[in-house]
Amino acid sequence: MRNDARVVLGVVVTIAVATGCGASAPHEPATASGSLEQLAARADCTPVLSTDSAELRRANCTTKDGRYVLATFATDRGQREWINEAKDYGGVYLVGRKWVAVGEQPVVTALRGRLGGSVETGTMHSGH
């Protein structure tokens, strides 16, 4: 029985992986990765660079869904520090590995359909 159980478990895992069952819903794409230009292309945007440094590349994008800012980071830590600071000013953030897209809720929702990622919301504090 022990070997049969392993075979059945192996078949179930193989089917789950092949059909996309797991942590993400079937309608959610895998989280995109790549350079700013690769992410922009996947999001159907022609990026207009506003920052181009070794640590951070940031571009403005305008698509049929609206305007947003797309940023890529050299490190996970740099990305998290940037998000934590930016969230003080409010906004909706679509977060992937070493990239962030910032825009209004409907734009971020549309982008998530193309880029995957997770949504985080900033909090506007008084005085900003």
Order of alpha helices (4+ residues) and beta strands (2+ residues): alpha-alpha-beta-beta-beta-alpha-beta-beta-alpha-beta
